[in-house]
Amino acid sequence: MDRKQKDILSKVPEVILIFWVIKILATTLGETGGDLVSMSMNLGYLVSTIIFTAIFIVAVIAQVFAKKFHPILYWVTIIATTTVGTTLADFVDRSLGIGYAGGTAILLILLFSSLFIWYRTLGSISVDTVSTPKSEIFYWVTIMFSQTLGTALGDWTADTAGLGYSGGAILFGAVLVAIAIMYYRTNISRTMLFWAGFILTRPLGAVVGDFLDKPISKGGLELSRSTASVTLLVLIVACIFIFPQKPAKQRH
C-alpha cells in the first residue's frame, strides 16, 4: 500500500492541537455525562454502563464499516468510550468495592496488555496504521481501556491521594505539558508520547469534570451536570465544524 492510498484509508484524525483540545473536552464530557446518567438520573453505575456500552458498540461498528474518516462519527465514538469508561470505572471501584487503587492497577494491566497484543499482532501501534478493521478494533479496545483507566486514576488522585479536583487538574496538566515538550525537544518515540498523552488526557478530563459539578463543600463549582454536559457538547461540535480535521498522515 503506497502512502497516498494509506492516507485515503486512514479513519482517525491527524494529531494536531485541535485534536487535543477536542479530546480534553470529550473526556470532560464523559465525566459529566456519565455522572448525569448514573447519578442525576439515578440509573446506577451498572445500568448506565450497559446503556453506554451498547452505544459504544454501535458507534465502533459504524466506524469500522465507514469507508473513510468522518469527524463526527469519530468523536461520537470517542465520547462513547469516555462515558462508558466513567460509569464502568465507578462500578468497578465503588459498586464492586475494589477501590480506586485496585481498579487503576487492573485497568493499567489491561491497557498495556492491549497495546502489547496489538503490537505483536500487527507490528505497530502507530495512529497512521489504523486503516483496517483489525487495527481499528485494537485501536478502540485500547482507547476503551485508557478511558476507563483515566477515570479511576483521576478519582484516585483527587480523593485518595488528597490533591482535590483543582490539584489533580494542575498535576495532569503539568504532565501533559512535559509530554508536549518531550515531543518537540527529544527523540523519544512519537508513538509512545502520543499514547502517554492520550491516556493522561482522560484523568485530566475526569478531575475537571468533577470540579465542574461536585459540591462546593467538596472543592467543586456545583454546576448542573446537564448544563455542563450540554455546554461541553456545544463546544465540541463548534470545534469540529470551525476547525476542519484531516485523516492521520504521519506517524505520531
Disulfide bonds with the S-S distance in Angstrom:
none
